[in-house]
Amino acid sequence: MPQYNPPLRDMQFLLHEVLNAAEELKRLPKHAEIDADTMNAVIEEAGKFAAEVTAPLNLSGDAEGCTLDKTTHAVTAPKGFKEAYAKYVEGGWPALSCDPDYGGQGLPVLLNQCMYEMLNSANQAWTMYPGLSHGAYEALHAHGTDEQKKMYLPKLTSGQWTGTMCLTEPHCGTDLGMLRSKAEPQADGSYKISGQKIFISAGEHDLAENIIHLVLARLPDAPQGSKGISLFVVPKFLPNPDGTPGARNGIFCAGLEHKMGIHGNATAQLVLENAVGTLVGQPNKGLAAMFVMMNAARLGVGNQSLGLTEVAYQNAVAYAKDRIQMRALSGPKALDKPADPIIVHPDVRKMLLTARAYAEGGRALSMYTALQLDKMLATDDEDERKQAEDIVALLTPIIKAFLTDNGWIATSACMQVFGGHGYIHESGMEQYVRDARINMIYEGTNTVQSLDLLGRKVLGDNGARLKKFGKLIAEFVEEEGTHEAMQEFINPLADLGDKMTKLTTELGMKAFGNADEVGAAAVDYLRVAGHLCFAYFWARMAKVALEKQGSGDAFYTAKLATARFYFAKLLPETAGLIRTARAGLAPLMAMDEALF
């Protein structure tokens, strides 16, 4: 059975030595009372919950899956999931970063990010039940009426109720402009909503007493396409005036998807038959409201793969130190054994270090972005808010796509370390691979994220957001460029920054001639951008490790070794990506469709 140890030392390194998070947050009135001891206490307790409560349910939950009673449409989660959720609610974890006006603790998003990384490492399928609620909370907090906020936010904050996002329909996924669900206005101001939704994560379950669905649908007079979509809140049980669940609403589970992974989470087919809902935001402006939830979900999905990368790495390292197979090519290392532990073999180390570098680089990028979210939400300085907002907008598609691509690479590599034992269920490794695969698909496929990055976030504003992030890199390069010990990190970072600028300019010029050039280059471009982010944060981490290596703490020695591996073995991938991005559209479109 796989094991999990929360990476508290690395999180604390980032919080206190790289990001200087406590001081950054203290400047914000909302977080004036935060300190390092509080932050450490929160992540330590969150780590205990993940390791002791949810991790032991991961393997069994995957084997058991969810059960649908087709007569009652009720779904039962795997054994232990409901009890674990009750402990989660009892511990106050759903309220961690929520608004105190609705019962939240008001702690930084950054701490919520750390908690959810650990929960995802422990049990991604279970974590999706409370995880989707955060997106529903954010959408209602931003766009809900006072009545909706009063009714739903306290229950979502406490975890007494959970939330979902209902977008996809059988005939349309990403292209939401094609959706057909209808919303008919009623005399009392409510709406009767009918339609079908599929792939709804945590869409039906027995963990909470009510489920609050945020549903996209069309009004009778709505224009065609995405400009005619409205958002509605549709509870499973219609709340009574006192907030208790009342009559069963006309939304029910018609089936559960039989999936490659995340078996412990109920991915539901939902049917709405005159379900009662209320409008969120303005008519025909539903996408603007839903994007609040979708952006939160995209950061969350990147976090899912970060969690899987970390736990797969931990188990692969433990196995590689214990499993003996063959001798090192340079001669026996374990003379007291009939063979050497496989960690002596160079390619095994390459696989392990790849997972480690992607986990620690991804953690740095994700935690930095969460800190920018805190600034965006809590600062009184409009310039600081706009700066943080632009950085978060730029980094969101990178976190979603780059971290999930890396999660697939890393979990596959870690399974390979186990050899045949990784391919069987009891090791837990093949589950990490299966669970990781969905993260590249949902909440907007990684191609969609790449188009969003290059088309909207970069070319859409003539590179303004990219220049803001590039300025942070340029300032760091200038500060550290004269330090000899930093040259091995600064030089490749500066070189990639220059190449990124040239590539962006070149692709922008091509796009003026043919917009499809964006589609041809976008996936490669995002991966280059992801490496630029990682190179920046690995250089920052290396700077601290160099300063502290004289302390004798092996943590800094390992951090430097991992940084050097990243720059030597992983960053060079960008050379090929830049070349394929420049190859453009022609090789993709030259073949006639009939020849495929």
C-alpha positions in Angstrom: 0.0 0.0 0.0 1.4 3.4 -0.9 2.5 5.8 1.8 2.4 9.6 2.0 4.5 12.1 4.0 3.4 15.8 3.7 6.3 17.8 2.2 6.2 20.3 5.1 9.8 21.2 5.0 9.7 22.2 1.3 6.5 24.2 1.8 8.0 26.0 4.7 11.1 26.7 2.6 9.0 28.4 0.0 6.8 30.2 2.5 9.5 31.7 4.6 12.8 31.6 2.6 11.8 32.1 -1.0 8.4 33.9 -1.0 8.7 35.7 2.4 5.0 35.1 2.6 4.3 36.3 6.1 5.8 39.7 5.5 4.1 40.0 2.1 0.7 39.1 3.6 1.1 41.3 6.7 1.1 44.4 4.4 -2.5 43.6 3.5 -5.1 44.8 6.1 -7.1 41.6 5.8 -4.0 39.5 6.8 -2.3 41.9 9.2 -2.4 39.3 12.0 -0.8 36.5 10.0 2.6 35.1 11.1 5.0 32.3 10.3 3.9 30.2 13.3 0.3 30.3 12.3 1.1 29.3 8.8 3.2 26.4 9.9 0.6 25.2 12.4 -2.1 25.2 9.7 -0.1 23.3 7.1 1.1 20.8 9.7 -2.4 20.0 10.8 -3.7 19.8 7.2 -0.8 17.4 6.5 -1.9 15.2 9.4 -5.5 15.1 8.1 -4.4 14.2 4.6 -1.9 11.5 5.6 -4.0 9.9 8.4 -7.6 10.3 7.3 -7.9 10.4 3.5 -4.7 8.7 2.2 -5.7 5.3 3.7 -8.9 5.4 1.6 -7.3 6.1 -1.7 -6.5 2.5 -2.8 -9.7 1.0 -1.5 -11.8 3.9 -2.8 -10.4 3.3 -6.3 -11.1 -0.4 -6.1 -14.7 0.0 -4.8 -15.8 3.1 -6.8 -19.2 4.7 -6.4 -22.6 3.0 -6.5 -25.8 4.3 -8.2 -29.2 3.1 -7.1 -31.1 3.5 -10.4 -34.5 3.4 -8.6 -33.8 6.3 -6.2 -31.0 8.0 -8.3 -29.0 8.0 -5.0 -25.2 7.6 -5.2 -23.1 6.1 -2.5 -19.4 7.0 -2.2 -16.8 4.3 -1.3 -16.5 3.1 2.2 -15.0 5.6 4.6 -15.4 8.6 2.3 -18.5 10.0 4.1 -16.9 9.6 7.5 -13.7 11.3 6.3 -15.8 14.2 5.0 -17.5 14.5 8.3 -14.1 14.9 10.0 -13.1 17.4 7.4 -16.2 19.5 8.2 -15.7 19.0 12.0 -12.2 20.3 11.7 -13.3 23.5 10.0 -11.2 22.9 6.9 -13.8 24.0 4.3 -13.9 27.5 5.9 -10.1 28.0 5.8 -9.8 30.8 3.3 -13.5 31.8 3.1 -15.0 35.2 4.0 -15.6 35.7 7.7 -18.9 37.4 6.8 -20.2 33.9 5.9 -18.5 31.9 8.7 -15.1 31.6 7.1 -11.7 31.8 8.8 -10.4 34.4 6.4 -6.9 32.9 6.1 -4.8 33.3 3.0 -5.6 31.4 -0.2 -1.9 30.4 -0.1 -2.6 28.2 2.9 -5.6 26.7 1.2 -3.3 25.9 -1.7 -0.9 24.1 0.5 -3.7 22.1 2.1 -5.2 21.1 -1.2 -1.9 19.9 -2.6 -1.6 17.5 0.3 -5.2 16.4 0.0 -4.7 15.7 -3.7 -1.5 13.7 -2.9 -3.4 11.7 -0.4 -6.6 11.0 -2.3 -7.5 13.0 -5.4 -10.9 11.4 -5.9 -12.1 12.2 -2.3 -10.6 15.7 -2.5 -12.8 16.5 -5.5 -16.0 16.4 -3.4 -15.0 19.5 -1.2 -12.8 20.9 -4.0 -15.6 21.7 -6.4 -17.4 23.6 -3.6 -14.7 26.3 -3.6 -15.5 27.2 -7.2 -19.2 27.4 -6.5 -18.5 29.5 -3.4 -16.3 31.9 -5.5 -18.9 32.3 -8.2 -21.7 33.1 -5.8 -19.5 35.3 -3.7 -18.6 37.4 -6.8 -21.9 37.4 -8.7 -24.7 36.1 -6.4 -27.6 38.2 -5.1 -27.7 39.1 -1.5 -30.4 36.5 -1.0 -28.3 33.8 -2.7 -25.3 34.7 -0.7 -27.2 34.6 2.6 -28.8 31.3 1.7 -25.9 29.4 0.2 -22.5 30.8 1.2 -22.7 29.9 4.9 -23.5 26.3 4.1 -20.8 26.0 1.4 -18.3 27.7 3.8 -19.1 25.2 6.6 -19.0 22.3 4.2 -22.6 21.3 5.3 -23.5 21.6 1.6 -21.2 20.9 -1.4 -21.2 22.5 -4.9 -20.7 21.6 -8.5 -20.3 23.2 -11.9 -22.6 21.9 -14.6 -21.3 22.9 -18.1 -20.8 20.0 -20.4 -23.6 18.4 -22.4 -23.5 15.2 -24.5 -23.1 17.1 -27.8 -20.7 19.9 -26.6 -17.8 20.1 -24.2 -15.5 23.1 -24.6 -17.8 24.8 -27.2 -20.4 26.0 -24.6 -22.0 28.2 -27.2 -23.7 25.0 -28.5 -25.4 24.0 -25.2 -29.2 23.3 -25.3 -30.4 23.3 -21.7 -33.4 25.7 -21.4 -34.5 28.0 -18.6 -38.1 29.1 -18.5 -38.9 32.2 -16.4 -41.6 31.8 -13.7 -44.0 34.4 -12.2 -42.2 34.3 -8.8 -38.8 35.2 -10.4 -37.4 31.7 -10.4 -36.8 29.6 -13.5 -37.7 26.0 -14.6 -34.6 24.4 -16.1 -34.6 21.4 -18.3 -31.7 19.6 -20.1 -28.9 17.1 -19.6 -25.4 17.5 -18.3 -22.6 15.0 -18.4 -19.1 14.5 -16.8 -20.3 16.4 -13.6 -17.6 15.7 -10.9 -19.1 15.0 -7.5 -22.5 15.5 -9.2 -24.4 13.2 -6.8 -23.2 11.6 -3.5 -24.0 10.9 0.1 -21.3 13.0 1.8 -23.3 16.2 2.4 -27.0 16.9 3.0 -27.4 19.1 -0.1 -25.6 19.8 -3.4 -25.6 23.2 -5.0 -25.3 22.9 -8.7 -24.3 25.9 -10.8 -25.9 25.3 -14.2 -25.5 27.0 -17.6 -28.7 27.2 -19.6 -30.4 29.4 -22.2 -33.3 31.8 -21.7 -36.1 31.6 -24.3 -35.1 34.8 -26.0 -31.3 34.2 -25.7 -29.1 35.0 -28.7 -27.2 32.1 -30.3 -23.7 31.2 -29.2 -21.8 31.9 -26.0 -23.4 35.4 -25.7 -26.7 33.7 -25.0 -25.8 31.7 -21.9 -27.0 32.4 -18.4 -26.0 30.9 -15.1 -28.4 29.5 -12.5 -28.0 28.1 -9.0 -30.0 24.8 -8.8 -30.0 23.0 -5.4 -30.5 19.3 -5.1 -33.0 20.0 -2.3 -34.9 23.4 -2.4 -34.0 25.2 0.9 -36.7 26.0 3.3 -36.8 29.6 4.6 -34.9 28.5 7.7 -32.1 27.1 5.5 -32.8 23.4 6.0 -33.1 21.1 2.9 -36.7 21.0 1.7 -38.4 19.4 -1.3 -36.4 17.4 -3.8 -35.7 19.4 -6.9 -36.0 18.1 -10.4 -32.3 17.3 -10.9 -31.2 13.7 -10.6 -28.4 11.4 -11.5 -29.2 9.1 -14.5 -25.9 7.4 -14.6 -22.3 7.3 -13.5 -19.4 7.4 -16.0 -17.2 4.3 -16.1 -13.8 6.0 -16.2 -10.1 5.3 -16.5 -9.4 6.8 -13.1 -10.7 8.8 -10.2 -13.1 5.9 -9.5 -13.8 7.2 -6.0 -15.4 10.4 -7.3 -18.9 10.3 -8.7 -18.7 11.6 -12.3 -22.4 12.0 -12.9 -24.8 12.2 -15.8 -27.4 14.7 -14.6 -30.9 15.2 -16.0 -32.9 18.3 -15.2 -36.7 18.2 -15.6 -38.3 21.5 -14.7 -35.7 21.9 -11.9 -36.2 25.2 -10.0 -33.2 27.6 -10.2 -32.4 31.2 -9.6 -30.4 33.5 -11.9 -26.8 34.3 -11.0 -25.6 37.5 -12.4 -27.1 39.1 -15.5 -29.2 37.3 -18.2 -27.1 36.1 -21.0 -23.9 36.9 -19.1 -23.5 33.5 -17.5 -20.0 32.8 -18.8 -18.6 35.8 -17.0 -19.9 34.5 -13.8 -18.9 30.9 -14.5 -15.4 31.9 -15.4 -14.8 32.8 -11.8 -15.5 29.1 -11.0 -13.6 27.8 -14.0 -10.4 29.8 -13.3 -10.5 28.5 -9.7 -11.0 25.0 -11.0 -8.1 25.4 -13.5 -5.7 26.3 -10.7 -7.1 23.4 -8.7 -6.5 20.9 -11.4 -2.9 22.0 -11.7 -2.8 21.4 -8.0 -4.2 17.9 -8.4 -1.3 16.9 -10.7 1.2 18.5 -8.4 -0.1 16.4 -5.5 0.1 13.2 -7.6 3.6 14.1 -8.8 4.7 14.4 -5.2 3.2 11.2 -3.8 4.3 9.2 -6.8 7.9 10.5 -6.3 7.9 9.6 -2.6 6.8 6.0 -3.2 9.2 5.5 -6.2 12.1 6.7 -4.1 11.3 4.4 -1.3 11.0 1.5 -3.7 14.2 2.4 -5.5 16.2 2.4 -2.3 14.8 -1.0 -1.3 14.5 -3.0 -4.5 17.7 -4.8 -5.6 18.3 -5.6 -9.2 21.7 -6.1 -11.0 24.9 -4.4 -10.3 26.0 -0.9 -11.1 27.9 -0.7 -14.3 30.8 0.8 -12.5 31.0 -2.1 -10.0 29.0 -3.4 -7.0 27.8 -0.8 -4.5 26.0 -3.0 -1.9 28.6 -5.6 -1.3 26.6 -7.3 1.4 23.7 -8.0 -1.0 23.4 -10.2 -4.1 22.5 -7.1 -6.2 22.5 -3.3 -5.9 19.4 -1.2 -5.0 18.1 0.2 -8.3 18.7 3.8 -7.2 22.3 3.3 -8.2 21.3 3.1 -11.9 21.6 6.4 -13.8 18.2 6.2 -15.6 16.3 5.3 -12.4 17.8 8.4 -10.9 16.8 10.4 -14.0 13.2 9.3 -13.6 13.2 10.1 -9.9 14.8 13.5 -10.3 12.4 14.4 -13.1 9.5 13.8 -10.8 11.2 15.6 -7.9 12.1 18.6 -10.1 8.6 18.9 -11.5 7.1 18.6 -8.0 9.3 21.2 -6.4 9.1 23.6 -9.4 5.4 23.2 -9.6 5.0 23.8 -5.9 7.0 27.1 -6.2 4.9 28.3 -9.1 1.6 27.3 -7.6 2.4 28.9 -4.2 3.7 32.1 -5.8 0.4 32.3 -7.8 -1.7 31.8 -4.7 0.2 34.6 -3.0 -0.6 36.9 -6.0 -4.3 35.8 -5.6 -4.2 36.9 -2.0 -2.8 40.3 -3.0 -5.4 40.7 -5.7 -8.2 40.0 -3.3 -6.9 41.9 -0.3 -4.9 44.9 -1.3 -6.1 48.5 -1.1 -3.5 49.5 -3.7 -5.1 49.5 -7.2 -1.8 49.3 -9.0 -0.8 46.3 -6.9 -4.2 44.7 -7.5 -3.9 45.1 -11.2 -0.3 43.8 -11.3 -1.4 40.7 -9.3 -4.5 40.2 -11.4 -2.5 40.3 -14.6 0.1 37.8 -13.3 -2.6 35.4 -12.1 -4.3 35.6 -15.5 -1.1 34.9 -17.3 0.0 32.0 -15.1 -3.4 30.2 -14.7 -3.3 28.4 -18.1 0.4 27.6 -17.5 -0.4 26.0 -14.1 -3.3 24.0 -15.5 -1.5 22.7 -18.6 2.2 22.6 -17.7 1.7 21.0 -14.3 -0.7 18.4 -15.6 1.5 17.5 -18.5 4.4 17.2 -16.1 2.2 15.1 -13.7 1.5 12.6 -16.5 5.3 12.4 -17.3 6.2 12.1 -13.6 3.7 9.5 -12.5 4.5 7.4 -15.6 8.2 7.6 -14.8 7.6 6.7 -11.2 5.5 3.7 -12.2 8.4 2.7 -14.5 10.7 2.7 -11.5 8.5 0.0 -9.9 8.8 -2.1 -13.1 6.1 -4.8 -13.2 5.1 -4.2 -9.6 4.1 -0.7 -10.7 1.6 -2.1 -13.1 -0.5 -3.9 -10.5 -3.1 -2.3 -8.3 -1.7 -3.0 -4.8 1.4 -0.8 -5.4 -0.8 2.2 -6.0 1.4 3.5 -8.8 -0.8 2.6 -11.7 -3.7 4.5 -9.9 -1.6 7.6 -9.8 -1.1 7.4 -13.6 -4.7 6.8 -14.3 -5.9 9.5 -12.0 -3.3 12.0 -13.5 -4.6 11.4 -17.0 -7.9 13.2 -16.5 -6.2 16.3 -15.3 -4.9 17.1 -18.9 -8.5 16.9 -20.2 -11.0 18.5 -17.9 -11.6 22.1 -17.0 -10.5 23.0 -20.6 -8.1 20.6 -22.3 -4.4 21.6 -22.3 -4.8 22.6 -25.9 -7.5 25.1 -24.9 -5.2 26.4 -22.1 -2.5 26.8 -24.7 -4.8 28.8 -27.0 -5.9 30.9 -24.1 -2.3 31.7 -23.2 -0.9 32.6 -26.6 -4.1 33.9 -28.2 -5.7 35.8 -25.3 -3.2 36.3 -22.5 -0.2 37.2 -24.7 -1.1 38.3 -28.2 -4.5 39.5 -27.1 -3.0 42.4 -25.1 0.2 42.8 -27.2 2.3 41.0 -24.6 1.5 43.4 -21.8 0.9 40.7 -19.2 4.0 38.7 -20.4 6.1 41.8 -20.1 5.1 42.3 -16.5 6.2 38.8 -15.6 9.3 39.2 -17.9 10.2 42.3 -15.9 10.3 40.2 -12.7 12.7 37.9 -14.4 14.8 40.7 -15.8 15.2 42.3 -12.4 16.2 39.0 -10.8 18.8 38.4 -13.6 20.2 41.9 -13.1 20.4 41.5 -9.4 22.1 38.1 -9.5 24.0 38.3 -12.8 27.3 39.4 -11.2 27.4 36.6 -8.7 29.6 33.9 -10.0 28.0 31.1 -8.1 24.6 31.9 -9.7 25.9 31.9 -13.3 24.8 28.3 -14.0 21.2 29.3 -13.2 21.1 32.9 -14.4 22.6 32.4 -17.8 20.2 29.8 -19.1 17.3 31.8 -17.5 18.3 35.0 -19.3 18.9 33.1 -22.5 15.4 31.5 -22.5 13.8 34.9 -21.6 15.4 36.4 -24.8 14.3 33.5 -26.9 10.8 33.7 -25.5 10.6 37.4 -26.5 11.7 36.6 -30.0 9.4 33.7 -30.4 6.4 35.7 -29.2 7.1 38.5 -31.7 7.6 36.0 -34.5 4.3 34.2 -33.7 2.5 37.4 -33.4 3.6 38.5 -36.9 2.5 35.1 -38.3 -0.9 35.3 -36.6 -1.6 38.6 -38.5 -1.4 36.7 -41.7 -3.2 33.6 -40.6 -4.8 33.1 -37.2 -4.4 29.3 -37.5 -0.7 29.9 -36.9 -1.6 30.4 -33.2 -3.2 27.0 -33.1 -0.2 25.4 -34.7 2.3 26.8 -32.2 0.2 27.2 -29.0 0.9 23.9 -27.2 4.7 24.1 -27.8 4.6 27.8 -26.8 2.9 27.1 -23.5 5.4 24.4 -22.6 8.3 26.9 -23.3 6.5 29.4 -21.1 6.1 26.8 -18.4 9.8 26.1 -18.5 10.5 29.9 -18.3 8.5 30.0 -15.1 10.2 26.9 -13.7 13.7 28.3 -14.6 12.9 31.5 -12.8 11.7 29.8 -9.6 14.4 27.2 -9.7 17.0 30.0 -9.9 15.3 31.8 -6.9 15.3 28.5 -4.9 19.0 27.9 -5.9 19.9 31.4 -4.7 18.6 30.6 -1.2 20.1 27.2 -1.2 23.5 28.6 -2.1 23.3 31.1 0.7 22.3 28.4 3.2 24.4 25.4 2.1 27.1 26.2 4.7 24.5 25.4 7.5 25.1 21.7 7.1 21.4 21.1 6.4 21.1 18.4 3.8 17.9 20.0 2.6 19.9 22.8 0.8 22.3 20.3 -0.7 19.4 18.3 -2.2 17.7 21.5 -3.4 20.9 22.6 -5.3 21.4 19.1 -6.8 17.8 19.1 -8.0 18.1 22.6 -9.4 21.3 21.6 -11.3 19.5 18.5 -12.7 16.5 20.7 -13.8 18.8 23.1 -15.7 20.9 20.3 -17.2 18.4 17.7 -18.1 14.9 19.2 -18.3 15.2 22.9 -19.4 17.0 21.9 -22.7 13.7 20.6 -23.9 12.8 24.2 -24.8 15.2 24.1 -27.8 13.2 21.5 -29.6 9.9 23.1 -28.6 11.0 26.5 -30.0 12.0 24.8 -33.2 8.7 23.0 -33.6 6.7 26.1 -32.7 8.5 27.9 -35.5 7.8 25.1 -38.0 4.3 26.6 -38.1 1.1 25.6 -39.8 2.2 24.2 -43.1 3.3 20.7 -42.1 0.0 20.2 -40.2 -2.3 21.3 -43.0 -0.5 20.0 -46.1 -2.2 16.7 -46.2 -5.6 16.5 -47.7 -8.3 15.4 -45.2 -9.2 12.5 -47.4 -5.8 11.0 -46.9 -6.1 10.7 -43.2 
